Amino acid sequence: MTDVPDIATPVRTQAIMNQYGINTKKSLGQNFLTDINILKNIVAAGDVQPTDNVIEIGPGIGALTEQLARQAKQVVAFEIDERLIPVLDHTMSPYDNVKIVNQDILNVNLAEEIQANFDDPDAPLKLVANLPYYITTPILMQVLQSGIAFDDIVVMMQKEVADRLSAETGTKDYGALTLAVNYRMQAHLAFNVSRTAFVPNPNVDSAIVTLTPREPLKVQPKDEKKLFQLFKIGFAMRRKTLWNNLITAFGKDDTMKEKLTNALESADISPKIRAEKLTLEDFIRLHNALFDAGVYNV
């Protein structure tokens, strides 16, 4: 369907918005891309193939959806804003491989949605999206904790958040999100995107990040869900020591302090260290020691 005019031009984007009386909602982080070259580069970064299923989050009026539909086997796009559903029904009408789901991505069971909406749910699966900036981190955390085996994830986000994904241990950008991403994926900053490529212009510059599956870790956590909780606990108060964050989360009574002390000793980690100094492997080792010490059974 390459003979269909591209949505992603400033003139056509504005015309579609005028036609449907659409004003972007700042509360939903709506900024529509109007640079066709950037959109094509996003699809290329994901190496989207005719055999691929693709999930998109926040399609807006369908500019990226259109480019994905031209390359993918099937596209399922989750759009929270019901005002945009008739717009997408119109802009996606030339494509029979696109399904729009009017749901908040944070409130769905992604595994169930994949089974329900893709004609061939066992096909290679990729996630490609221009994420709403105000909920980028919750979306990424949900996707990463879903356990779904994505072949590739390509997401646009605020440049500041992108820097956190590939941050080195001990740097100011290193944190719970860095660890959650690195646990499953390898992050690579593909390219930057100027704020001038959007309507309306956001107040920040953006970046495209690719996430590809990493090799299995040598040491596996005993409970993945609790490992992700430990990431958050470690960085709950960034300037505090690991010990202070642990006792705040688990309790300050003598029995718990003894369990925490034993776990730290077993993991060979100083209670005086700050979480930003711990590697992913350190966190997994500490998590397993906390698990064995019965710390989570409270």
PEVENWO-V416052 format. One record per backbone hydrogen bond with DSSP energy under -1.0 kcal/mol. NH is the residue of the N-H (numbers start at 1). CO is the residue of the C=O. If there is no record, write none. Layout:
((NH	CO) (NH	CO))
//
This chain:
((4	1) (9	7) (13	9) (14	10) (15	11) (16	12) (17	13) (18	14) (19	15) (20	16) (22	17) (28	25) (29	26) (30	25) (32	199) (34	197) (39	35) (40	36) (41	37) (42	38) (43	39) (44	40) (45	41) (46	42) (47	44) (48	43) (52	49) (53	124) (54	74) (55	126) (56	76) (58	78) (62	59) (66	62) (67	63) (68	64) (69	65) (70	66) (71	68) (72	68) (73	52) (74	52) (75	97) (76	54) (77	99) (78	56) (79	101) (84	81) (88	84) (89	85) (90	86) (91	87) (92	88) (93	90) (95	92) (99	75) (101	77) (103	101) (107	104) (113	109) (114	110) (115	111) (116	112) (117	113) (118	114) (123	120) (126	53) (127	152) (128	55) (129	154) (131	156) (135	132) (139	135) (140	136) (141	137) (142	138) (143	139) (144	140) (145	141) (150	148) (151	125) (153	211) (154	127) (155	209) (156	129) (157	207) (159	205) (162	158) (163	159) (165	161) (170	276) (171	168) (174	171) (179	175) (180	176) (181	177) (182	178) (183	179) (185	181) (186	212) (188	210) (190	208) (191	208) (193	206) (197	194) (198	195) (199	32) (206	193) (207	157) (208	191) (209	155) (210	188) (211	153) (212	186) (214	184) (227	223) (228	224) (229	225) (230	226) (231	227) (232	228) (233	229) (234	230) (235	231) (236	233) (240	237) (242	273) (243	271) (245	241) (246	242) (247	243) (248	244) (249	245) (250	246) (251	247) (257	253) (258	254) (259	255) (260	256) (261	257) (262	258) (263	259) (264	260) (265	261) (266	262) (267	263) (269	264) (273	270) (277	274) (278	275) (283	279) (284	280) (285	281) (286	282) (287	283) (288	284) (289	285) (290	286) (291	287) (292	288) (293	289) (294	291) (295	290) (298	296))
//
